[in-house]
């Protein structure tokens, strides 16, 4: 009970006013530790988000300014112990990790492998391997891959923690050097690379990784990769998939590019793919108020039905617009269409073509 009382933020200032023990400096440190959101950091780590290290450094920035060795000893066995352990793993404080293991209350969880590997702390990984190899989790290897730490990947492999998933993770994350190492270790039983890794590489714009997969003649490419790249407006990836893989995507590729106003991708798809739905794409552009794309389609395609559909779509966009800016864009599209066909586009005329 005493330990709980001593770290209760409301009671601690009162207690320290009457007795020696926990000083105000420690009380302030407790507040800083309590402000660290481990769940948010844990989520980024689980998702393999490359922003994870930066998020950790920012989360612990204020703590690091105050957590000198003497202060560390005062708080490492408090209620904020999990946060202190996480801090030690992020900044490579092996003595703290060792003391935590020596404590009867300490338990090295499998997430600690991943944190240490993500930050490249070989000494901590070695310590965990020697004293708690049973808690190893493949997320440690994935963390090393995501951060592009080939040396840590090699080290974990030498310790016996290799997995064929390294190639998939490396391709998805655009880590070509690690992908090359993993490719050289492939065996006949490893299975195909698969579309998910290639699609993720396309989503993140890793052209070098896609080129690596293409040159090694690995399977997993599909039209879905084109759709994903178009949705992100990544013309370099779209162009690579068209030229090297002869992929063309589905009508959704142009839909996605239109809706996000990627005019250069729209033009490229129009010039190189026969899978496009021009009428549907024009309607989407008009509904979104993307005047540049509307002008492009209207300058390359003719037809009363196309224009009528665009007018109707622009009116729909005007009615559904949630912002003034969207309404202004739709008004601009309607004005442009009215100039093309004065008899078709007055805004007060009912829309009969869907």
N, C-alpha and C positions, 0 to 999 in steps of 0.2 A: 504493500500500500504506500509506503514511504517513497518508493521509487516513482510511483505514478504521480503522487502529489508534487514531487520535486520538478517534474517536467510538465506540469499543467500550466499553460501560459497565464491564466488568470490569477493563480495562487502564487506563482513563483516570485513576482516582484514583491509581494507582501512578505513572504517568508525571508527573502534575502535582505529585507529592510531590518529584520530583527536578529539574524544570526549569520555567522560565517558559513561558507560552503559553496553554494552555487552563486557565482558572481554575476553581475549584470552583463558582462561580456558573454558569458555562456548563455544567458537568457536570450540575448540578441541572436546568438548563433542558432539556438533552437528555432527561433522564428524564421530564420533564413532556410533552415533545413525543412521546416514544415511547408514552406512555400514551393518546394520542388515537387513537381507533379510527375512521379515515377510512372504512373499509368500511361501518360502521353508519350514518354520516352520508350516505354516498353512496347507500345503500339507501333511506333516507327520502326523499332528493331524487328518486331515480328513481321512487318510488311516488307522488310528488306529495303527500306527507303534510304537512298544515298544521302539524304539530308540528316540522317540520324546523328552522326558525330557532331555536326554543328549545333544541332538542337541540344545535345548533352552539354557542350561547352557553354552555351548561353544559359542553360538552366542552372549550372553550377558556378557561374561567373561571380556572383556576389558571395557565395559560400567560400570559394577559393581564396578570396581576399582576406577572410577572417579565420580560415581553418588552418592555423599553424600547428606544428606537432603537439604542443602542450594542450591546445584546445581540442585537438583531435582525440587525445586520450580521455578527455572529460566527457565527450559525447558519443564515443563509438559503441558504448554499451547501454545507451539510453533507448527510449522508445523510437528514436529516429535511426536506430541501427541499420535497417535496410537501406536507408538513403546514404548513410556513411559507407556501407559496403559498396553500393553502386558508385559512389564518388571514388573510392579506392580503385575500383575496376576501370573506371574511365581514365584516371590519371596514373595508373600503373603502380599503385602503392602496395607492393607485395607484403611488407611487414604487417600492414593492416589486415590483409586477407588472411595471412597466417594466424594472427591473433584471433580473428573471428572463427577460424576453424578450431583453434585450441579451446575456445569457449564451449561449455556444455550447451549453450543456447544457440550455437552457430550451426548452420546447415548450408553447405554449398549447393545451390540449386543449379539446374542445367542452364538457366539463363545467364549465369555468370560466365560460362564458357563463351557464349556468344558475344557478350560485352567485351571480354578480354581480347577475343579474336578480332572483333571489329576495330579495336584501337591498336592492334598490333603489339600487345604486351606479351612477348614470348615467355618471360619469366613466370608470369601468372599462369599462362597456359601449361607450361611445364609442371608447375606446382600442382595444378588441378589434375594433370595426367598422372602424376606420381601418387597422389593421395586420394583422388576421387574419380578415377576413370569411368566408374560405373554410371556416373551422372552425365556423361558426355551426351550432347545433343547435336544432330547434324546442322542445326542453325548456326553453330560456331563456324563450320566450313562455309556456309552460305554467307555469313557476315563478312568473312575474309574475302570472298569472291566479289560481293557487292561493293566493297571498298577498294577493289583492285589490288589487294595485297598478295601478290604472287608468292612472296617469301613465306607468308603465313600459311598459304595453301600448301606449299611444298612441305612446310614443317608439320602440319596436321597430317598430310599424306604419309610422311615418314613415321609418324607416331601410330599409324594404322587406322586413321579415320577417313580414308578415301571413300568417295561415293561417285558413281557415274553421273549423278545430278550436277556435278560441277560444270560439265559442258553446257548443260541447259541453262544454269544460272549465269554462266559467263556470257553466253550469246545474248540472253535476255538483257543483261546489264551492260552490254557493249564492251566487255573486258576481253579484248582479242588475245592478249598475251596469255591470259589464263585459259582461254578457249583452246589455244594452240597446245598448251601443256596437256589439257584434258583430252584433246583429240588424239594425241600420241599415246595416251594410256587406254584408249578404247579397246574393248574386246567384242567378240561376236555376240556376247550375251547382254550387252549394254542396252540394246533396243534403239529405236529411232530417236532422233532429236525431237521431232514433234512440232506441230504448228504453234502451240502456246508460246514457246520461247522465241520463235521467229516473229510472231505477231507482236510480242512485247518489245522486241528490238525495233520493229517498224514503228510502234507507238512512240518510242523514246528517241527515234531518229538516228539509230546506230547503224549508219550505212556501212562502216568498216566491218562490223560484225556480220551484217547480211552478206557482204562480199566474201568474207571468210567462209560462211556456210555454203555459198554458191560455189566457190572454188574447190571446196572439199567434197562437193557433190552430196551433201547431206540433204535428206528429205524434210518436208514440213512446210514448204512454200505453198501458198494458196492465194486465191483472189481476195480473201479476207484481209490479207496484209495490205493490199492496195486500198481497200475501204478504210482501214485504220489510219494509214498514212495520209489519205485525203482528208479524213476528219480532223487531223491535226495540222493540215496545211503544209505538210512536209513535202515540197516538190522534189527535193533531192531523192528521197526514198521512193516516191512514186515513179520518178524517172528511172531509177535503178531497177525497180521491179518490172517496168515495161521493157527496158532495153535488154536486161540480162536474163530475166525469167519469162519473158513473153506473157506476163500476167496483165489482165485488163480490168480486174475488179468487177463489181456488180453495179447496177444503177444507183445503189446506195452511196457509192464513192462520190459521184457528182452531187447527190443530195446533200451529203455531209459537208462537202466543200462549199456549196452554195449557201447553206444555212449559217456557216461560220464566216462567210464573206471572203473566202480565199480565191480571189479572182484569177490568180496565176495558175492555180491547180485546176480550176474550172476550165480555163482555156486549154491547158495541156490535155486534160481528159477529153475535151471536145475534139481536139485535133488527132488524138491517137487511139481512142477507144470507140467501139461500136456498141457498147453496152449501155449507153446513156439514154435517159428518158428526157429529151429536151423540153417537151411541154411541161412535164412535172417539175423539172428543174427551174424553168422560167417562172412558174407559179410560185415556187418556194422563194425565189429571189424577190419577186414582187411583194409577197406576203411579209417578208423580212425587211423590205425597204432597202434592199441592196442595189442601188441605182446603177453602179458600175457594171454589175453582172447582168442586170436587165438590159442595159445598153448593148452589152456584148452579144447577148442572144438575139436581140432585135436587129442588130446590124448584120447578123450572119444567117438568120432564118426569117422566112416570111410566112404569112398565113393569118387570115382573119380569126381562126379558132385559137391560134397561139396568143394573139393580142387580146382577144376577149377573155381568155382564161387568165391572162396576166392582170387585166383590169379587175376582174372579180377577186383575184387573190390579194391585190393591193387594197381593195375595199375591206376584205376580211381582216387584213393586217391592221388597217386603220381602226376598225371597230374593236379589235382585240388588244390593241397597243396598251401597254401598262405604263409607258413613259412618254413624256413630251417628245423626246428625241426620236423614238420609234414612230410616233405619229407624223413628225416632220419628214422622216424618211419616206413614209408611205405617201404623203402628199406630193413629195418630189417625184416619186415613181408615177403616180397618177397624172401629174402635170406633163411628164415626159411622154407617156402613152397617149395623152390627149393631143399633144403636138403631132404625133405620128399619124393618128387617126382621129381627127376632131369629132367625127360623128359617133365614135364608139365610147369615149371615155369620160363623159360628164359624171361627176361624182354623185349626182342625185338620181341617176338612172338606175333602176333595179337591176341586179345581177342575175342572169338566168343561166349562165354557162358555168358549170362546176369543174 
